[in-house]
Structures are given as C-alpha cells and as structure tokens.
C-alpha cells in the first residue's frame, strides 16, 4: 500500500506533496490484537520508572 502525505492549509487546500510512504505486508498472517488499553505514559518522570506525586 502506498500513502501520499500532503501539506494542507486550515481551509483544507492541498498546498504541496510532502512524501510518499510504502507500507509492506507483515510476515504474520494474524492481525494485531484489538485492545482498549492506552499506551504507557512516556513523560520523563515515568520513563525513569518513578511514581507520580
């Protein structure tokens, strides 16, 4: 699959093509598992493994 990325104004007008990204098929036949879990916090405090205050 090929995805074309464009720069768009606030009005929705395409101003310029930016890049093209090619996505290849993965090696597994199974789709990624569906989940409602949010990704872990990536703030500097939690990347160190410290508890929140």
C-alpha distance matrix in Angstrom:
0.0 3.8 6.6 10.0 13.1 16.4 20.0 21.7 25.4 27.2 27.6 23.9 24.0 21.2 23.2 20.9 17.3 17.1 14.1 10.4 8.4 5.9 5.2 6.6 8.4 11.8 14.9 16.5 16.5 17.7 15.9 17.2 20.7 21.4 24.1 26.1 27.3 26.8 25.9 29.0 30.7 29.9 33.0 35.2 37.9 35.7 33.9 37.5 38.1 41.0 41.9 41.6 45.0
3.8 0.0 3.8 6.6 9.9 13.1 16.8 18.7 22.5 24.6 25.1 21.4 21.2 18.1 19.8 17.3 13.7 13.5 10.5 6.8 5.7 4.5 6.2 8.7 11.4 14.5 17.8 19.7 20.0 21.0 19.0 19.8 23.2 23.6 25.9 27.6 28.6 27.6 26.5 29.5 30.8 29.6 32.4 34.6 37.5 35.7 33.8 37.4 38.3 41.1 42.1 41.6 44.8
6.6 3.8 0.0 3.8 6.5 9.8 13.4 15.2 19.0 21.0 21.6 18.0 18.0 15.0 16.8 14.6 11.2 10.9 8.6 5.7 5.1 6.3 7.7 11.1 13.7 16.3 19.8 21.4 21.7 22.2 19.6 19.8 23.0 22.9 24.8 25.9 26.9 25.6 24.6 27.6 28.5 27.4 29.9 32.3 35.2 33.5 31.9 35.5 36.6 39.1 40.0 39.2 42.3
10.0 6.6 3.8 0.0 3.8 6.6 10.3 12.4 16.2 18.6 19.2 15.6 15.1 11.8 13.3 10.9 7.5 7.7 6.1 4.5 6.3 8.7 11.0 14.4 17.3 19.8 23.4 25.0 25.5 26.0 23.3 23.3 26.3 26.0 27.7 28.5 29.3 27.7 26.6 29.5 29.9 28.6 30.7 33.0 36.1 34.8 33.2 36.8 38.1 40.4 41.4 40.4 43.2
13.1 9.9 6.5 3.8 0.0 3.8 7.1 9.5 13.3 15.7 16.8 13.5 13.2 10.1 11.1 9.0 6.2 5.4 5.3 6.0 7.7 11.0 13.0 16.7 19.5 21.5 25.2 26.7 27.4 27.5 24.5 24.0 26.7 26.1 27.3 27.7 28.3 26.2 25.1 27.7 27.7 26.2 28.1 30.3 33.4 32.4 31.0 34.5 36.0 38.1 39.0 37.8 40.5
16.4 13.1 9.8 6.6 3.8 0.0 3.8 6.2 9.9 12.8 13.7 10.7 9.8 6.5 7.4 5.8 4.3 5.1 7.2 9.0 11.3 14.6 16.7 20.4 23.2 25.3 29.0 30.4 31.0 30.9 27.9 27.3 29.8 28.9 29.9 29.8 30.5 28.2 27.3 29.8 29.5 28.0 29.4 31.7 34.8 34.2 32.9 36.4 38.0 39.8 40.6 39.1 41.6
20.0 16.8 13.4 10.3 7.1 3.8 0.0 3.8 6.9 10.0 11.5 9.3 8.5 5.9 5.6 5.3 6.2 6.4 9.7 12.2 14.4 18.0 19.9 23.7 26.5 28.3 31.9 33.3 34.0 33.7 30.5 29.6 31.8 30.7 31.2 30.8 31.3 28.7 27.8 30.0 29.2 27.6 28.6 30.7 33.9 33.6 32.5 35.9 37.7 39.1 39.9 38.2 40.4
21.7 18.7 15.2 12.4 9.5 6.2 3.8 0.0 3.8 6.7 7.8 5.6 5.4 4.5 5.7 7.5 9.1 10.1 13.1 15.1 17.2 20.4 22.1 25.8 28.3 30.2 33.9 34.9 35.4 34.8 31.4 30.5 32.4 30.9 31.3 30.6 31.4 28.8 28.4 30.8 29.9 28.7 29.5 32.0 34.9 34.6 33.9 37.4 38.9 40.1 40.6 38.6 40.6
25.4 22.5 19.0 16.2 13.3 9.9 6.9 3.8 0.0 3.8 5.2 5.2 5.3 6.6 6.9 9.8 12.3 13.3 16.6 18.9 20.9 24.2 25.8 29.6 32.0 33.7 37.5 38.3 38.8 38.0 34.5 33.4 35.1 33.3 33.5 32.3 33.1 30.4 30.1 32.3 31.1 30.0 30.3 32.8 35.6 35.6 35.2 38.5 40.1 41.0 41.3 39.0 40.7
27.2 24.6 21.0 18.6 15.7 12.8 10.0 6.7 3.8 0.0 3.8 5.4 7.5 9.7 10.6 13.6 15.7 16.5 19.5 21.6 23.2 26.4 27.5 31.3 33.4 34.9 38.7 39.2 39.5 38.4 34.8 33.5 34.8 32.7 32.5 31.0 31.8 29.1 29.3 31.4 30.0 29.3 29.5 32.1 34.6 34.7 34.7 38.0 39.3 40.0 40.0 37.4 38.9
27.6 25.1 21.6 19.2 16.8 13.7 11.5 7.8 5.2 3.8 0.0 3.8 5.7 9.1 10.6 14.0 16.3 17.8 20.8 22.5 24.4 27.4 28.6 32.3 34.3 36.1 39.9 40.4 40.4 39.4 35.8 34.9 36.3 34.0 34.1 32.7 33.9 31.5 31.9 34.3 33.1 32.6 32.9 35.7 38.1 38.0 38.0 41.4 42.6 43.4 43.2 40.7 42.2
23.9 21.4 18.0 15.6 13.5 10.7 9.3 5.6 5.2 5.4 3.8 0.0 3.8 6.4 9.1 11.9 13.5 15.3 17.9 19.2 21.1 23.9 25.1 28.7 30.7 32.7 36.5 37.1 37.0 36.2 32.7 32.0 33.5 31.5 31.9 30.9 32.2 29.9 30.2 32.8 32.0 31.5 32.2 35.0 37.6 37.2 37.0 40.5 41.6 42.7 42.7 40.4 42.2
24.0 21.2 18.0 15.1 13.2 9.8 8.5 5.4 5.3 7.5 5.7 3.8 0.0 3.8 6.1 9.3 11.6 13.9 16.8 18.4 20.8 23.7 25.5 29.1 31.4 33.6 37.4 38.3 38.3 37.8 34.5 33.9 35.8 34.1 34.7 33.9 35.1 32.8 32.8 35.4 34.6 33.7 34.5 37.0 39.8 39.5 39.0 42.5 43.9 45.0 45.3 43.1 45.0
21.2 18.1 15.0 11.8 10.1 6.5 5.9 4.5 6.6 9.7 9.1 6.4 3.8 0.0 3.8 6.0 7.8 10.4 13.2 14.8 17.5 20.4 22.5 26.1 28.7 31.0 34.7 35.9 36.1 35.9 32.7 32.2 34.4 33.0 33.9 33.4 34.5 32.2 31.8 34.4 33.8 32.6 33.6 36.0 39.0 38.6 37.7 41.3 42.8 44.2 44.7 42.8 44.9
23.2 19.8 16.8 13.3 11.1 7.4 5.6 5.7 6.9 10.6 10.6 9.1 6.1 3.8 0.0 3.8 7.2 9.5 12.9 15.3 18.3 21.5 23.9 27.5 30.4 32.6 36.3 37.7 38.3 38.2 35.0 34.4 36.7 35.5 36.2 35.7 36.5 33.9 33.2 35.5 34.6 33.1 33.8 35.9 39.1 39.0 38.0 41.3 43.1 44.5 45.3 43.3 45.3
20.9 17.3 14.6 10.9 9.0 5.8 5.3 7.5 9.8 13.6 14.0 11.9 9.3 6.0 3.8 0.0 3.8 6.2 9.5 12.1 15.4 18.6 21.4 24.9 28.0 30.2 33.7 35.5 36.2 36.4 33.5 32.9 35.6 34.7 35.6 35.5 36.0 33.5 32.5 34.8 34.0 32.3 33.3 35.2 38.5 38.3 36.9 40.2 42.2 43.8 44.8 43.2 45.4
17.3 13.7 11.2 7.5 6.2 4.3 6.2 9.1 12.3 15.7 16.3 13.5 11.6 7.8 7.2 3.8 0.0 3.8 6.2 8.4 11.8 14.9 17.8 21.2 24.4 26.7 30.2 32.1 32.8 33.2 30.4 30.1 32.9 32.3 33.4 33.7 34.3 32.0 30.8 33.2 32.8 31.0 32.4 34.3 37.7 37.1 35.6 39.0 40.8 42.7 43.8 42.5 44.9
17.1 13.5 10.9 7.7 5.4 5.1 6.4 10.1 13.3 16.5 17.8 15.3 13.9 10.4 9.5 6.2 3.8 0.0 3.8 7.2 10.0 13.6 16.4 19.9 23.2 25.1 28.5 30.4 31.6 31.8 29.1 28.4 31.3 30.9 31.8 32.1 32.3 29.8 28.3 30.4 30.0 27.9 29.3 31.0 34.5 34.0 32.2 35.5 37.5 39.5 40.8 39.6 42.1
14.1 10.5 8.6 6.1 5.3 7.2 9.7 13.1 16.6 19.5 20.8 17.9 16.8 13.2 12.9 9.5 6.2 3.8 0.0 3.8 6.6 10.1 13.1 16.4 19.8 21.8 25.1 27.3 28.5 29.0 26.6 26.1 29.2 29.2 30.4 31.1 31.3 29.1 27.4 29.6 29.6 27.5 29.4 31.0 34.4 33.6 31.6 34.9 36.8 39.1 40.5 39.6 42.4
10.4 6.8 5.7 4.5 6.0 9.0 12.2 15.1 18.9 21.6 22.5 19.2 18.4 14.8 15.3 12.1 8.4 7.2 3.8 0.0 3.8 6.7 9.9 13.1 16.5 18.8 22.1 24.3 25.4 26.2 23.9 23.8 27.1 27.3 28.9 30.0 30.5 28.7 27.1 29.6 30.1 28.3 30.5 32.3 35.6 34.4 32.3 35.7 37.3 39.8 41.2 40.5 43.5
8.4 5.7 5.1 6.3 7.7 11.3 14.4 17.2 20.9 23.2 24.4 21.1 20.8 17.5 18.3 15.4 11.8 10.0 6.6 3.8 0.0 3.8 6.5 9.8 13.2 15.2 18.6 20.7 22.0 22.7 20.5 20.3 23.7 24.2 25.9 27.2 27.5 25.9 24.2 26.8 27.6 25.9 28.4 30.2 33.4 31.9 29.8 33.2 34.6 37.3 38.7 38.2 41.3
5.9 4.5 6.3 8.7 11.0 14.6 18.0 20.4 24.2 26.4 27.4 23.9 23.7 20.4 21.5 18.6 14.9 13.6 10.1 6.7 3.8 0.0 3.8 6.5 10.0 12.5 15.6 18.0 19.1 20.3 18.5 18.9 22.5 23.4 25.5 27.4 27.8 26.7 25.1 27.8 29.0 27.5 30.4 32.2 35.2 33.4 31.2 34.6 35.7 38.6 40.0 39.8 43.1
5.2 6.2 7.7 11.0 13.0 16.7 19.9 22.1 25.8 27.5 28.6 25.1 25.5 22.5 23.9 21.4 17.8 16.4 13.1 9.9 6.5 3.8 0.0 3.8 6.8 9.0 12.4 14.4 15.5 16.5 14.8 15.2 18.8 19.9 22.2 24.3 24.8 24.1 22.5 25.4 27.0 25.9 29.0 31.0 33.7 31.6 29.5 32.9 33.7 36.7 38.0 37.9 41.3
6.6 8.7 11.1 14.4 16.7 20.4 23.7 25.8 29.6 31.3 32.3 28.7 29.1 26.1 27.5 24.9 21.2 19.9 16.4 13.1 9.8 6.5 3.8 0.0 3.8 6.4 9.3 11.8 13.0 14.6 13.7 14.7 18.5 20.2 22.8 25.4 25.9 25.6 24.0 26.8 28.8 27.7 31.1 32.9 35.5 33.1 30.9 34.2 34.8 38.0 39.3 39.6 43.1
8.4 11.4 13.7 17.3 19.5 23.2 26.5 28.3 32.0 33.4 34.3 30.7 31.4 28.7 30.4 28.0 24.4 23.2 19.8 16.5 13.2 10.0 6.8 3.8 0.0 3.8 6.6 8.5 9.2 11.2 10.7 12.4 16.1 18.1 21.1 24.0 24.7 24.9 23.6 26.5 28.9 28.3 31.8 33.8 36.1 33.4 31.3 34.6 34.8 38.1 39.2 39.6 43.2
11.8 14.5 16.3 19.8 21.5 25.3 28.3 30.2 33.7 34.9 36.1 32.7 33.6 31.0 32.6 30.2 26.7 25.1 21.8 18.8 15.2 12.5 9.0 6.4 3.8 0.0 3.8 5.6 7.6 9.1 9.1 10.2 13.9 16.5 19.2 22.3 22.6 23.1 21.6 24.2 26.8 26.3 30.0 31.8 33.8 31.0 28.9 32.0 32.0 35.4 36.6 37.2 40.9
14.9 17.8 19.8 23.4 25.2 29.0 31.9 33.9 37.5 38.7 39.9 36.5 37.4 34.7 36.3 33.7 30.2 28.5 25.1 22.1 18.6 15.6 12.4 9.3 6.6 3.8 0.0 3.8 6.6 9.0 10.5 11.8 15.1 18.2 20.9 24.3 24.5 25.2 23.7 26.0 28.9 28.4 32.1 33.7 35.6 32.6 30.4 33.2 33.1 36.6 37.9 38.9 42.6
16.5 19.7 21.4 25.0 26.7 30.4 33.3 34.9 38.3 39.2 40.4 37.1 38.3 35.9 37.7 35.5 32.1 30.4 27.3 24.3 20.7 18.0 14.4 11.8 8.5 5.6 3.8 0.0 3.8 5.5 7.7 9.3 12.2 15.5 18.3 21.9 22.2 23.5 22.4 24.8 28.0 28.0 31.8 33.6 35.1 31.9 30.0 32.9 32.3 35.8 36.7 37.7 41.5
16.5 20.0 21.7 25.5 27.4 31.0 34.0 35.4 38.8 39.5 40.4 37.0 38.3 36.1 38.3 36.2 32.8 31.6 28.5 25.4 22.0 19.1 15.5 13.0 9.2 7.6 6.6 3.8 0.0 3.8 6.6 9.6 12.1 15.0 18.3 21.9 22.8 24.5 23.8 26.6 29.8 30.2 34.0 36.0 37.5 34.2 32.6 35.6 34.8 38.1 38.8 39.6 43.3
17.7 21.0 22.2 26.0 27.5 30.9 33.7 34.8 38.0 38.4 39.4 36.2 37.8 35.9 38.2 36.4 33.2 31.8 29.0 26.2 22.7 20.3 16.5 14.6 11.2 9.1 9.0 5.5 3.8 0.0 3.8 6.6 8.4 11.4 14.7 18.4 19.4 21.3 21.0 23.8 27.1 27.9 31.6 33.9 35.0 31.7 30.4 33.4 32.3 35.5 35.9 36.7 40.3
15.9 19.0 19.6 23.3 24.5 27.9 30.5 31.4 34.5 34.8 35.8 32.7 34.5 32.7 35.0 33.5 30.4 29.1 26.6 23.9 20.5 18.5 14.8 13.7 10.7 9.1 10.5 7.7 6.6 3.8 0.0 3.8 6.3 8.6 12.0 15.5 16.8 18.4 18.3 21.4 24.6 25.4 29.1 31.6 32.9 29.6 28.5 31.7 30.8 33.8 34.1 34.5 38.0
17.2 19.8 19.8 23.3 24.0 27.3 29.6 30.5 33.4 33.5 34.9 32.0 33.9 32.2 34.4 32.9 30.1 28.4 26.1 23.8 20.3 18.9 15.2 14.7 12.4 10.2 11.8 9.3 9.6 6.6 3.8 0.0 3.8 6.5 9.2 12.7 13.4 14.9 14.6 17.7 20.9 21.8 25.4 28.0 29.1 25.8 24.8 28.0 27.1 30.0 30.3 30.7 34.3
20.7 23.2 23.0 26.3 26.7 29.8 31.8 32.4 35.1 34.8 36.3 33.5 35.8 34.4 36.7 35.6 32.9 31.3 29.2 27.1 23.7 22.5 18.8 18.5 16.1 13.9 15.1 12.2 12.1 8.4 6.3 3.8 0.0 3.8 6.4 10.1 11.1 13.3 13.7 16.7 20.1 21.6 25.2 27.9 28.6 25.1 24.6 27.6 26.2 28.9 28.8 29.2 32.7
21.4 23.6 22.9 26.0 26.1 28.9 30.7 30.9 33.3 32.7 34.0 31.5 34.1 33.0 35.5 34.7 32.3 30.9 29.2 27.3 24.2 23.4 19.9 20.2 18.1 16.5 18.2 15.5 15.0 11.4 8.6 6.5 3.8 0.0 3.8 7.1 9.2 11.5 12.9 16.2 19.3 21.2 24.6 27.6 28.1 24.8 24.7 28.0 26.4 28.8 28.3 28.3 31.6
24.1 25.9 24.8 27.7 27.3 29.9 31.2 31.3 33.5 32.5 34.1 31.9 34.7 33.9 36.2 35.6 33.4 31.8 30.4 28.9 25.9 25.5 22.2 22.8 21.1 19.2 20.9 18.3 18.3 14.7 12.0 9.2 6.4 3.8 0.0 3.8 5.5 8.3 10.2 13.3 16.4 18.7 21.9 25.0 25.2 21.8 22.2 25.3 23.5 25.7 24.9 24.8 28.0
26.1 27.6 25.9 28.5 27.7 29.8 30.8 30.6 32.3 31.0 32.7 30.9 33.9 33.4 35.7 35.5 33.7 32.1 31.1 30.0 27.2 27.4 24.3 25.4 24.0 22.3 24.3 21.9 21.9 18.4 15.5 12.7 10.1 7.1 3.8 0.0 3.8 6.4 9.5 12.4 15.0 17.7 20.5 23.8 23.8 20.6 21.5 24.7 22.8 24.5 23.3 22.7 25.7
27.3 28.6 26.9 29.3 28.3 30.5 31.3 31.4 33.1 31.8 33.9 32.2 35.1 34.5 36.5 36.0 34.3 32.3 31.3 30.5 27.5 27.8 24.8 25.9 24.7 22.6 24.5 22.2 22.8 19.4 16.8 13.4 11.1 9.2 5.5 3.8 0.0 3.8 6.5 8.9 11.7 14.6 17.4 20.6 20.4 17.0 18.0 21.0 19.1 20.8 19.7 19.4 22.6
26.8 27.6 25.6 27.7 26.2 28.2 28.7 28.8 30.4 29.1 31.5 29.9 32.8 32.2 33.9 33.5 32.0 29.8 29.1 28.7 25.9 26.7 24.1 25.6 24.9 23.1 25.2 23.5 24.5 21.3 18.4 14.9 13.3 11.5 8.3 6.4 3.8 0.0 3.8 6.4 8.6 11.4 14.1 17.4 17.5 14.5 15.5 18.8 17.3 18.9 18.0 17.3 20.5
25.9 26.5 24.6 26.6 25.1 27.3 27.8 28.4 30.1 29.3 31.9 30.2 32.8 31.8 33.2 32.5 30.8 28.3 27.4 27.1 24.2 25.1 22.5 24.0 23.6 21.6 23.7 22.4 23.8 21.0 18.3 14.6 13.7 12.9 10.2 9.5 6.5 3.8 0.0 3.8 6.5 8.5 11.7 14.8 15.4 12.2 12.5 15.9 14.9 17.0 16.9 16.6 20.0
29.0 29.5 27.6 29.5 27.7 29.8 30.0 30.8 32.3 31.4 34.3 32.8 35.4 34.4 35.5 34.8 33.2 30.4 29.6 29.6 26.8 27.8 25.4 26.8 26.5 24.2 26.0 24.8 26.6 23.8 21.4 17.7 16.7 16.2 13.3 12.4 8.9 6.4 3.8 0.0 3.8 6.3 9.3 11.9 12.0 8.6 9.2 12.4 11.2 13.2 13.2 13.2 16.9
30.7 30.8 28.5 29.9 27.7 29.5 29.2 29.9 31.1 30.0 33.1 32.0 34.6 33.8 34.6 34.0 32.8 30.0 29.6 30.1 27.6 29.0 27.0 28.8 28.9 26.8 28.9 28.0 29.8 27.1 24.6 20.9 20.1 19.3 16.4 15.0 11.7 8.6 6.5 3.8 0.0 3.8 5.8 8.9 9.0 6.3 7.6 10.9 10.3 11.6 11.6 10.9 14.4
29.9 29.6 27.4 28.6 26.2 28.0 27.6 28.7 30.0 29.3 32.6 31.5 33.7 32.6 33.1 32.3 31.0 27.9 27.5 28.3 25.9 27.5 25.9 27.7 28.3 26.3 28.4 28.0 30.2 27.9 25.4 21.8 21.6 21.2 18.7 17.7 14.6 11.4 8.5 6.3 3.8 0.0 3.8 6.5 8.1 6.2 5.8 9.4 10.2 11.9 13.0 12.5 15.8
33.0 32.4 29.9 30.7 28.1 29.4 28.6 29.5 30.3 29.5 32.9 32.2 34.5 33.6 33.8 33.3 32.4 29.3 29.4 30.5 28.4 30.4 29.0 31.1 31.8 30.0 32.1 31.8 34.0 31.6 29.1 25.4 25.2 24.6 21.9 20.5 17.4 14.1 11.7 9.3 5.8 3.8 0.0 3.8 5.5 5.5 6.2 8.9 10.2 10.7 11.8 10.7 13.4
35.2 34.6 32.3 33.0 30.3 31.7 30.7 32.0 32.8 32.1 35.7 35.0 37.0 36.0 35.9 35.2 34.3 31.0 31.0 32.3 30.2 32.2 31.0 32.9 33.8 31.8 33.7 33.6 36.0 33.9 31.6 28.0 27.9 27.6 25.0 23.8 20.6 17.4 14.8 11.9 8.9 6.5 3.8 0.0 3.8 5.6 5.2 6.6 9.1 9.4 11.4 11.1 13.5
37.9 37.5 35.2 36.1 33.4 34.8 33.9 34.9 35.6 34.6 38.1 37.6 39.8 39.0 39.1 38.5 37.7 34.5 34.4 35.6 33.4 35.2 33.7 35.5 36.1 33.8 35.6 35.1 37.5 35.0 32.9 29.1 28.6 28.1 25.2 23.8 20.4 17.5 15.4 12.0 9.0 8.1 5.5 3.8 0.0 3.8 5.6 5.6 6.9 6.0 7.8 7.5 10.0
35.7 35.7 33.5 34.8 32.4 34.2 33.6 34.6 35.6 34.7 38.0 37.2 39.5 38.6 39.0 38.3 37.1 34.0 33.6 34.4 31.9 33.4 31.6 33.1 33.4 31.0 32.6 31.9 34.2 31.7 29.6 25.8 25.1 24.8 21.8 20.6 17.0 14.5 12.2 8.6 6.3 6.2 5.5 5.6 3.8 0.0 3.8 5.2 4.9 5.7 7.1 7.6 11.0
33.9 33.8 31.9 33.2 31.0 32.9 32.5 33.9 35.2 34.7 38.0 37.0 39.0 37.7 38.0 36.9 35.6 32.2 31.6 32.3 29.8 31.2 29.5 30.9 31.3 28.9 30.4 30.0 32.6 30.4 28.5 24.8 24.6 24.7 22.2 21.5 18.0 15.5 12.5 9.2 7.6 5.8 6.2 5.2 5.6 3.8 0.0 3.8 5.4 7.7 10.2 11.3 14.6
37.5 37.4 35.5 36.8 34.5 36.4 35.9 37.4 38.5 38.0 41.4 40.5 42.5 41.3 41.3 40.2 39.0 35.5 34.9 35.7 33.2 34.6 32.9 34.2 34.6 32.0 33.2 32.9 35.6 33.4 31.7 28.0 27.6 28.0 25.3 24.7 21.0 18.8 15.9 12.4 10.9 9.4 8.9 6.6 5.6 5.2 3.8 0.0 3.8 5.6 9.1 11.0 13.8
38.1 38.3 36.6 38.1 36.0 38.0 37.7 38.9 40.1 39.3 42.6 41.6 43.9 42.8 43.1 42.2 40.8 37.5 36.8 37.3 34.6 35.7 33.7 34.8 34.8 32.0 33.1 32.3 34.8 32.3 30.8 27.1 26.2 26.4 23.5 22.8 19.1 17.3 14.9 11.2 10.3 10.2 10.2 9.1 6.9 4.9 5.4 3.8 0.0 3.8 6.6 9.3 12.5
41.0 41.1 39.1 40.4 38.1 39.8 39.1 40.1 41.0 40.0 43.4 42.7 45.0 44.2 44.5 43.8 42.7 39.5 39.1 39.8 37.3 38.6 36.7 38.0 38.1 35.4 36.6 35.8 38.1 35.5 33.8 30.0 28.9 28.8 25.7 24.5 20.8 18.9 17.0 13.2 11.6 11.9 10.7 9.4 6.0 5.7 7.7 5.6 3.8 0.0 3.8 6.6 9.1
41.9 42.1 40.0 41.4 39.0 40.6 39.9 40.6 41.3 40.0 43.2 42.7 45.3 44.7 45.3 44.8 43.8 40.8 40.5 41.2 38.7 40.0 38.0 39.3 39.2 36.6 37.9 36.7 38.8 35.9 34.1 30.3 28.8 28.3 24.9 23.3 19.7 18.0 16.9 13.2 11.6 13.0 11.8 11.4 7.8 7.1 10.2 9.1 6.6 3.8 0.0 3.8 6.5
41.6 41.6 39.2 40.4 37.8 39.1 38.2 38.6 39.0 37.4 40.7 40.4 43.1 42.8 43.3 43.2 42.5 39.6 39.6 40.5 38.2 39.8 37.9 39.6 39.6 37.2 38.9 37.7 39.6 36.7 34.5 30.7 29.2 28.3 24.8 22.7 19.4 17.3 16.6 13.2 10.9 12.5 10.7 11.1 7.5 7.6 11.3 11.0 9.3 6.6 3.8 0.0 3.8
45.0 44.8 42.3 43.2 40.5 41.6 40.4 40.6 40.7 38.9 42.2 42.2 45.0 44.9 45.3 45.4 44.9 42.1 42.4 43.5 41.3 43.1 41.3 43.1 43.2 40.9 42.6 41.5 43.3 40.3 38.0 34.3 32.7 31.6 28.0 25.7 22.6 20.5 20.0 16.9 14.4 15.8 13.4 13.5 10.0 11.0 14.6 13.8 12.5 9.1 6.5 3.8 0.0
